[in-house]
């Protein structure tokens, strides 16, 4: 009869609906896993500090601002972190304009991040008072430097080795020592609308 779907049409409609549902569930699951990976990465970074700030704008001393991924108050002072999630073998040097990433037969380049890091460190020093300030370009485990790390670069898994966490006995002493400078930084920075990885890791060089 007219207006009544045949059994074949109903079966096709059910199959289409099931396929769309499975696709949606797969997308949501992948998004969940990416968000969880991002949260774990954030925790591994911020856990290296006595206190931390993420995605902040720092005055550059010339009327502008610079985005900073992480500011960590460590046992050695303030650490400015420029986070990079680059998959593949990485090749870079202090005097190189561009660094290279290779994954299999694929090759891409990206600007040497050291210059931008120097600018960020200089900006933080302007508002840190007497508090020591250092900077590192921090790479995730998806990349590696087979010929050695360039200056001021560090892998995430080595962060706590280079900047060890203060034990309970020295924590209060460090906080008292660094409080004034850290409060000066917190008062000077503002939340940044620029988030390098808004909900999960997205720095991709190969399609």
LUMRO-51911 format. One record per residue: z, x, y of N, C-alpha, C in turn; residue number from 1; residue in three letters. Coordinates in steps of 0.001 Angstrom, whole numbers, m for minus. Each point is the difference from the previous one (the first is absolute). Example, Ala and Ser with C-alpha at 12.3 -4.5 7.8 and 13.67 -1.06 7.14 Angstrom:
SITE_n.up_n.east_n.north_ca.up_ca.east_ca.north_c.up_c.east_c.north_num_residu
SITE_7800_13190_m5690_0_m890_1190_0_900_1200_1_ALA
SITE_m720_m350_1050_60_820_1190_730_m770_1090_2_SER
END
This chain:
SITE_n.up_n.east_n.north_ca.up_ca.east_ca.north_c.up_c.east_c.north_num_residu
SITE_0_843_m1200_0_m843_1200_0_874_1245_1_UNK
SITE_m623_m529_1053_m82_734_1246_1390_160_609_2_UNK
SITE_303_1194_527_1289_260_639_1045_529_m939_3_UNK
SITE_m264_22_m1299_951_532_m978_m512_1345_m482_4_UNK
SITE_800_1041_195_m422_1343_m386_m114_96_m1506_5_UNK
SITE_m1028_684_m433_m191_201_m1427_1019_1011_m511_6_UNK
SITE_260_34_m1324_938_989_m558_m392_1432_333_7_UNK
SITE_m1304_287_13_m451_1355_319_349_374_1435_8_UNK
SITE_m190_m941_915_322_280_1408_1497_203_195_9_UNK
SITE_811_m807_m688_1453_160_110_427_1357_m553_10_UNK
SITE_m602_433_m1075_339_1298_m593_m364_1133_951_11_UNK
SITE_m1162_m106_631_m422_1028_962_971_53_1178_12_UNK
SITE_389_m1181_487_930_m53_1130_1347_632_m365_13_UNK
SITE_477_m271_m1222_1260_589_m445_m103_1514_m123_14_UNK
SITE_m1128_474_m508_m194_1444_m138_m50_677_1368_15_UNK
SITE_m682_m633_959_m58_555_1359_1394_44_618_16_UNK
SITE_750_m1088_m148_1355_m50_553_892_1058_m633_17_UNK
SITE_m120_169_m1317_812_1005_m698_m357_1404_467_18_UNK
SITE_m1297_248_179_m438_1326_458_526_307_1391_19_UNK
SITE_m98_m998_895_502_196_1363_1506_224_7_20_UNK
SITE_710_m743_m855_1461_153_m68_375_1389_m493_21_UNK
SITE_m682_474_m1035_279_1330_m531_m335_1079_1021_22_UNK
SITE_m1086_m188_732_m370_977_1033_1059_59_1092_23_UNK
SITE_487_m1178_406_1037_m46_1029_1282_654_m486_24_UNK
SITE_398_m303_m1236_1217_603_m554_m140_1517_m108_25_UNK
SITE_m1188_469_m396_m233_1440_m75_101_664_1357_26_UNK
SITE_m570_m653_1022_72_539_1359_1444_76_478_27_UNK
SITE_757_m1078_m230_1396_m27_439_823_1057_m736_28_UNK
SITE_m266_205_m1276_726_1005_m771_m290_1399_506_29_UNK
SITE_m1271_291_275_m351_1322_535_622_217_1364_30_UNK
SITE_0_m1043_829_614_118_1318_1498_265_m111_31_UNK
SITE_642_m674_m961_1432_216_m236_273_1442_m416_32_UNK
SITE_m819_521_m918_189_1369_m462_m200_993_1141_33_UNK
SITE_m968_m268_869_m238_899_1132_1156_m31_985_34_UNK
SITE_507_m1198_270_1150_m102_912_1221_700_m590_35_UNK
SITE_191_m146_m1327_1138_667_m639_m155_1517_50_36_UNK
SITE_m1239_488_m193_m247_1441_92_267_497_1414_37_UNK
SITE_m408_m791_999_244_374_1394_1502_45_290_38_UNK
SITE_736_m1000_m495_1444_m33_221_678_1205_m652_39_UNK
SITE_m445_364_m1207_577_1156_m691_m306_1287_759_40_UNK
SITE_m1217_110_529_m363_1175_780_852_91_1258_41_UNK
SITE_143_m1112_705_844_m14_1203_1420_438_m321_42_UNK
SITE_537_m512_m1106_1370_332_m370_152_1480_m322_43_UNK
SITE_m1021_582_m643_74_1423_m336_m36_867_1244_44_UNK
SITE_m646_m494_1055_m71_757_1253_1271_m197_818_45_UNK
SITE_353_m1249_267_1168_m262_844_1284_455_m672_46_UNK
SITE_13_56_m1338_1194_446_m710_334_1458_229_47_UNK
SITE_m940_751_558_259_1410_288_731_200_1321_48_UNK
SITE_243_m1080_738_640_125_1301_1362_m653_66_49_UNK
SITE_800_449_964_1264_m655_289_m247_m1348_663_50_UNK
SITE_m1109_m73_741_m451_m1225_646_m1506_148_162_51_UNK
SITE_m685_m1095_277_m1455_87_95_m559_m1096_898_52_UNK
SITE_m1187_262_519_m784_m971_742_m1421_42_m549_53_UNK
SITE_m647_m1149_m54_m1351_m66_m562_m936_m728_950_54_UNK
SITE_m1232_506_127_m1047_m603_813_494_m226_1424_55_UNK
SITE_165_1107_717_511_m43_1368_m1000_624_969_56_UNK
SITE_88_m420_1267_m751_612_1084_936_908_783_57_UNK
SITE_m408_1260_165_804_989_710_m708_347_1322_58_UNK
SITE_703_m14_1135_m639_386_1262_m524_1427_m93_59_UNK
SITE_m1222_221_529_m591_1336_m101_247_861_1234_60_UNK
SITE_761_m530_976_307_765_1209_m1083_m67_1056_61_UNK
SITE_m1110_m691_m285_m1105_m103_954_m369_m1458_267_62_UNK
SITE_939_m885_m238_m235_m1417_248_m536_m757_m1191_63_UNK
SITE_m255_680_m1108_m500_m653_m1200_1016_50_m1116_64_UNK
SITE_m414_m405_m1168_867_24_m1175_m783_511_m1202_65_UNK
SITE_734_470_m994_m591_461_m1253_662_m736_m1163_66_UNK
SITE_m815_m443_m952_541_m652_m1191_584_1048_m938_67_UNK
SITE_1176_m292_m532_645_860_m999_322_m845_m1220_68_UNK
SITE_m414_482_m1177_230_m765_m1234_1485_m84_m336_69_UNK
SITE_683_1159_m21_1427_33_m312_691_1033_884_70_UNK
SITE_1207_m327_425_931_948_608_1245_16_m883_71_UNK
SITE_310_1156_m561_1156_120_m879_1046_889_652_72_UNK
SITE_1228_m456_5_1115_849_404_504_689_m1256_73_UNK
SITE_m315_1283_m146_362_741_m1202_1165_934_287_74_UNK
SITE_435_707_m1021_1081_965_165_m420_1178_874_75_UNK
SITE_m1320_142_258_m504_1097_821_m445_m451_1384_76_UNK
SITE_162_m1273_300_m442_m540_1281_m959_m1160_m226_77_UNK
SITE_m946_m180_920_m959_m1097_m108_m1279_501_m658_78_UNK
SITE_m516_m798_m916_m1269_300_m647_m1007_m1079_374_79_UNK
SITE_m1116_430_596_m1111_m890_313_m951_8_m1192_80_UNK
SITE_m254_m1161_m575_m823_m98_m1207_m1309_m719_311_81_UNK
SITE_m1098_675_m296_m1329_m606_38_m417_m214_m1449_82_UNK
SITE_5_m1242_m457_m237_m310_m1407_m1490_m124_m283_83_UNK
SITE_m447_663_m1082_m1399_m86_m420_m65_m341_m1492_84_UNK
SITE_m754_m1040_m316_m211_m393_m1389_m1464_260_m332_85_UNK
SITE_m291_1177_m492_m1376_427_m281_m100_380_m1464_86_UNK
SITE_m892_m659_m728_m140_251_m1423_m1041_1071_m265_87_UNK
SITE_353_1000_m832_m950_1033_m382_539_1388_259_88_UNK
SITE_m856_998_m171_344_1386_297_m249_277_1470_89_UNK
SITE_1011_545_659_m58_214_1444_m128_1486_313_90_UNK
SITE_m837_297_992_m211_1374_423_66_34_1525_91_UNK
SITE_954_764_514_159_80_1444_623_1313_406_92_UNK
SITE_m136_327_1273_576_1229_529_361_m165_1455_93_UNK
SITE_883_880_473_502_m114_1362_m1106_86_1041_94_UNK
SITE_m1030_790_m241_m1055_214_984_m1228_m874_m238_95_UNK
SITE_52_m874_m986_m1155_m844_m328_13_m1271_834_96_UNK
SITE_m1150_m348_563_m115_m1228_781_110_m1228_m884_97_UNK
SITE_m632_58_m1163_39_m1115_m948_541_473_m1341_98_UNK
SITE_720_m897_m674_441_256_m1353_m850_m824_m956_99_UNK
SITE_m41_429_m1253_m881_m620_m994_819_m599_m1133_100_UNK
SITE_m467_m1136_m483_589_m610_m1193_m1133_m213_m999_101_UNK
SITE_261_383_m1242_m989_m127_m1070_613_m745_m1172_102_UNK
SITE_m766_m947_m535_410_m746_m1187_m1213_m105_m902_103_UNK
SITE_m19_807_m1035_m1181_50_m848_m1170_572_778_104_UNK
SITE_m1113_m724_m5_m1188_446_732_m4_m470_1449_105_UNK
SITE_1002_m745_386_46_m554_1354_748_942_938_106_UNK
SITE_m467_49_1238_566_913_993_23_m690_1355_107_UNK
SITE_1086_180_741_114_m549_1347_853_944_840_108_UNK
SITE_m70_m163_1308_798_818_908_807_m895_932_109_UNK
SITE_1061_562_548_796_m684_1014_557_1055_959_110_UNK
SITE_267_m375_1260_444_982_984_1304_681_m414_111_UNK
SITE_99_1281_294_1236_749_m222_1147_m737_689_112_UNK
SITE_1017_m446_m738_1072_m807_599_1055_812_739_113_UNK
SITE_m84_1320_m33_1058_815_592_79_m165_1522_114_UNK
SITE_m1163_m84_665_15_m124_1451_709_m1259_461_115_UNK
SITE_m304_m1132_m666_665_m1255_354_1497_77_m287_116_UNK
SITE_373_717_m1061_1420_167_m310_703_794_1096_117_UNK
SITE_m625_1079_483_596_782_1079_273_m883_1214_118_UNK
SITE_m955_m873_332_172_m887_1155_1178_m940_m201_119_UNK
SITE_148_m534_m1197_1096_m922_m285_1354_720_67_120_UNK
SITE_51_1196_m547_1242_773_40_376_305_1448_121_UNK
SITE_m980_400_808_265_305_1399_526_m1224_747_122_UNK
SITE_m565_m1174_m308_452_m1222_661_1433_m334_m386_123_UNK
SITE_344_149_m1273_1365_m295_m437_984_985_616_124_UNK
SITE_m396_1253_140_888_998_603_368_m373_1434_125_UNK
SITE_m904_m677_694_267_m388_1386_1171_m965_120_126_UNK
SITE_261_m770_m1052_1061_m1013_68_1158_321_m937_127_UNK
SITE_m48_1148_m674_1019_330_m1011_1151_828_541_128_UNK
SITE_m66_410_1261_1063_833_538_85_1332_m732_129_UNK
SITE_1208_356_m455_213_1263_m711_m216_m118_m1507_130_UNK
SITE_m375_m1168_m443_m181_m235_m1435_m1254_712_m504_131_UNK
SITE_102_842_m1052_m1184_685_m536_m1026_m1006_m531_132_UNK
SITE_m1279_294_214_m1071_m893_m447_m1045_814_m758_133_UNK
SITE_m353_m465_m1175_m1080_579_m792_m980_m1100_m376_134_UNK
SITE_m1152_391_m535_m985_m976_m439_m648_412_m1305_135_UNK
SITE_m412_m972_m788_m722_252_m1242_m1074_m1078_m186_136_UNK
SITE_m1167_443_m466_m1005_m937_m500_326_m208_m1469_137_UNK
SITE_375_m1208_m342_517_m294_m1336_m1065_m709_m830_138_UNK
SITE_m337_593_m1148_m1019_m557_m882_647_m626_m1226_139_UNK
SITE_m569_m1121_m447_509_m678_m1184_m477_708_m1265_140_UNK
SITE_510_m469_m1124_m303_618_m1289_m1440_m232_m447_141_UNK
SITE_m738_m850_701_m1391_m239_m399_m901_1190_337_142_UNK
SITE_480_913_825_m788_1172_347_719_1272_m396_143_UNK
SITE_m753_1119_m45_630_1293_m257_m838_1091_661_144_UNK
SITE_657_1096_318_m642_1153_630_m97_1121_m1028_145_UNK
SITE_m1101_93_m735_m95_1007_m1071_39_1434_508_146_UNK
SITE_m322_235_1268_11_1354_553_1188_240_919_147_UNK
SITE_980_m877_m63_1205_194_793_34_m877_1233_148_UNK
SITE_1212_m272_456_202_m880_1150_m228_748_1319_149_UNK
SITE_m713_m612_938_m65_572_1347_1368_m87_683_150_UNK
SITE_108_633_1142_1272_0_734_358_m1413_456_151_UNK
SITE_1284_m296_m56_574_m1265_444_m472_m1185_m829_152_UNK
SITE_m477_242_m1216_m319_m1093_m912_994_11_m1154_153_UNK
SITE_178_m1172_m604_1017_m140_m1039_m372_m1178_m883_154_UNK
SITE_326_112_m1275_m185_m1118_m918_1269_m854_m14_155_UNK
SITE_m182_m1305_m207_1143_m915_20_1086_441_m967_156_UNK
SITE_m400_436_m1197_1001_352_m1008_805_1240_373_157_UNK
SITE_m460_767_992_715_1208_422_821_m220_1269_158_UNK
SITE_m30_m1221_536_659_m263_1278_1496_295_m56_159_UNK
SITE_663_m457_m1047_1452_177_m72_385_1422_m383_160_UNK
SITE_m948_767_m542_281_1402_m270_20_802_1303_161_UNK
SITE_m951_m280_872_m63_730_1267_1013_m520_1012_162_UNK
SITE_302_m1294_m97_981_m603_908_1068_m694_m853_163_UNK
SITE_913_789_m585_996_m569_m919_925_m986_689_164_UNK
SITE_425_m968_m773_891_m1039_524_1398_575_175_165_UNK
SITE_617_m318_1112_1353_483_263_986_m655_m954_166_UNK
SITE_965_781_m477_1019_m583_m868_1010_m761_850_167_UNK
SITE_834_m760_m683_946_m874_699_934_778_910_168_UNK
SITE_330_1232_m361_958_786_770_m551_390_1370_169_UNK
SITE_m1315_232_61_m587_447_1266_m703_m1115_765_170_UNK
SITE_m119_m1186_m609_m750_m1085_632_562_m345_1379_171_UNK
SITE_1313_m248_82_605_m401_1268_m135_1097_1050_172_UNK
SITE_158_1249_m420_m122_1106_950_m1411_82_567_173_UNK
SITE_m999_m187_m850_m1382_39_463_m297_m1155_945_174_UNK
SITE_495_m1184_m338_m248_m1154_856_632_199_1375_175_UNK
SITE_1198_571_38_631_273_1286_m781_1044_798_176_UNK
SITE_m515_988_m703_m755_1070_649_m1321_m494_566_177_UNK
SITE_m659_m891_m737_m1345_m435_370_m35_m1338_732_178_UNK
SITE_1144_m665_132_20_m1374_504_m670_m134_1368_179_UNK
SITE_334_849_947_m514_m156_1357_m1529_105_37_180_UNK
SITE_m526_1023_m645_m1446_165_m10_m705_m1120_m727_181_UNK
SITE_552_m442_m1123_m628_m1067_m770_28_m1319_757_182_UNK
SITE_1122_m273_675_70_m1219_809_m1006_57_1148_183_UNK
SITE_m233_1200_544_m1009_153_1047_m1395_m327_m517_184_UNK
SITE_m292_429_m1229_m1293_m317_m603_m123_m1498_m231_185_UNK
SITE_1028_m599_m558_m54_m1433_m299_m176_m822_1271_186_UNK
SITE_587_464_1101_m130_m731_1266_m1390_159_609_187_UNK
SITE_m673_1104_m315_m1292_293_627_m1184_m611_m729_188_UNK
SITE_115_m220_m1303_m1139_m479_m783_m36_m1521_m35_189_UNK
SITE_m1177_m516_m315_m191_m1441_m143_m812_m255_m1267_190_UNK
SITE_120_m1203_m580_m781_m310_m1211_m1504_110_267_191_UNK
SITE_m707_544_m947_m1442_178_145_m756_m1151_m667_192_UNK
SITE_m1015_m541_683_m828_m1027_m637_m942_600_m1037_193_UNK
SITE_m158_1330_46_m881_670_m940_785_375_m1249_194_UNK
SITE_m390_m584_m1101_607_344_m1281_m1107_562_m871_195_UNK
SITE_135_1277_m351_m1063_656_m760_m241_m705_m1326_196_UNK
SITE_1070_m498_m609_m112_m702_m1278_741_m1321_148_197_UNK
SITE_m656_m1045_548_718_m1229_343_766_m632_m1151_198_UNK
SITE_m595_m85_m1196_723_m638_m1098_m43_811_m1285_199_UNK
SITE_m925_943_m85_m70_864_m1166_m860_1199_360_200_UNK
SITE_m108_955_m896_m741_1219_284_m1484_m293_149_201_UNK
SITE_m572_410_1135_m1386_m372_263_m853_1149_502_202_UNK
SITE_510_1211_45_m817_1091_516_m990_417_m1087_203_UNK
SITE_m1225_m479_109_m1007_218_m1031_m1178_756_597_204_UNK
SITE_m428_1054_m667_m1130_773_468_m1252_m261_m821_205_UNK
SITE_155_m598_m1159_m1149_m284_m846_m54_m1488_m300_206_UNK
SITE_m1183_m545_122_m192_m1413_m338_m302_m116_m1499_207_UNK
END
